């Protein structure tokens, strides 16, 4: 991918119609970030990469500015999460060499300055759209490639891997908080979920070495693009989905992003994407490819289901309305209650 050269007119005001909008269910920002600040940081540390800047997203933890045609700048917008960018800066170089899917390998690891006291990054720009923006039924086309990414990522992590008390840990360490959320009155189908949770927390825990875990693998952190509908033969390969050969559209995997929650632990954490991203058909395709690459036992899949429930309960507790994160949470609730 080409790197744009510096331009005399390196920044232009953002037309209100072009502004990236905040995720409706994201927490309020407590770090002020604007294009002028980003431009100064880029020019001070990587003047060779300076170019037109456009705000394209205000996410949960970071604001993202498109830089020229081929790059983006990730700027933390919450103090509590600002250090998470360092996980990407430190660990993505080795991970990128191993996984088959593009990831936001930093082009420049931005250093804190007196003006902006947190790390920041210049990363590749991936053309496409968030998987959260399409219907779950349209995500089946990315199931096989996403399974290959998850499988490749899940290898034993080094002893210095980041620790995350909320991801990759034994289910028993998250048991009480989930019970509290289920009793809090904000979750739909709480009674049914309570029965399920009571079963899942008793599943045999992970006993292998801590493996690399993305930690936040859900549709909003997956970039997809449209492609031609899969052939009947392709769908048959995807867990015998010949009855879906008339799909009008499906999405192809472009990249997996946002490794801020990267940690080491139970690989079932990332397998939860089977319930967070897919419907039953897509989940069958995803699971079939995972098991083809390296079969997981039933306990691992049940813990994965538990992690989807954990994620959905956290979303229910912290979001309101119809934003994309809340929608993923509601979808996960319906999916974990299915008996497939």
C-alpha positions, 0 to 999 in steps of 0.5 A: 500500500502506498504512503502519501507524500507531504502536501502543502495543503496538508489539512482541510476543514471537515465539512459537517456532512463528512464528519465521522459520528460518535458511536451512539452508545459509546461513553463520553470522550474525556480527551479532546482530539481535533484535526488541528491537533492530529496534524501537529502531531503527525507533522512533528513526528512523521512529516513524511506522512502528512496529508489531508485529514478527515475525521471518520469515527468516534468509537468507544475508546478512540477517534479515527482520522483518515490520513490521505488515501492509505492511512488512518490515525488512531487517537485515544478519546478516553484516559482509562483506555489510552494505554491500550494502543500500546498493546497494538504497537508492541505486539501486532508486528509479530501477530501480523506475520502469523495471521492470514487477515490484514490487521492495523499494524502501526506504520508509526507508533506515536509518542506522547508529547506535552500537548498530548500525553498519550500514545497514538498510532498511524495505521493502514486504512482498510477500504470497506465497512464495519460488519456491524452495518450489515445484517447478520445473515449477510456475514456468512460469507466471512465465516470461513476467513474469520475462522482461519484468522481466529485459528491462526491467532490462538497460539501460546502467548509469551509470558509478557503478554498483556493481562486483561482481568475481563477477557480470557480468564476462567468463567468463575472470575466473571460469574458474580458480575454476570449474575448481578447483570442478570438481576439488574433488570436491563437484560431481555430474557433474563430468566432464560439466560440465568438458566443457561448461565448456571449451566455454562459456568460449570463447564470444564475450564481451559487447562492449556497454556494461555493463548493469544486472544483478541479480546474484543472480536465482534462485528464492529471490529471486523471490516468487510466488503461486498463480493459476489454471492458464493456458489452452491459448491462454496456454501456446501463446503460451509457446513452444508449450507446448500439451502442458502445458495440463493443468498442475494449478498454476502460480505467478504472479510477485509481486516480485523481491527482494534487489538486494544484488549489483546491478552492471553488466556482461554481461546474460547473468548474469541470463539464467542464471535460465533454468537456475536456475529453470525446467525445459526447458518453462519455459526455452523460455517464458522464452527465447521472451518474451526474444527477442520483446522483444529477440532475444539472440544465441546467444553471449549464451544460451551465456554465460547457461548458463555463469553458471548453471554458475558459480552452481551450482559456487559453491553446491556448494562452500559448502553441504551438505545439503538446504536450498533453495539447495543444491536450486537448485544441484542443479537447475541442474546437471541443467538445464545438462547438458540439450541444449535 
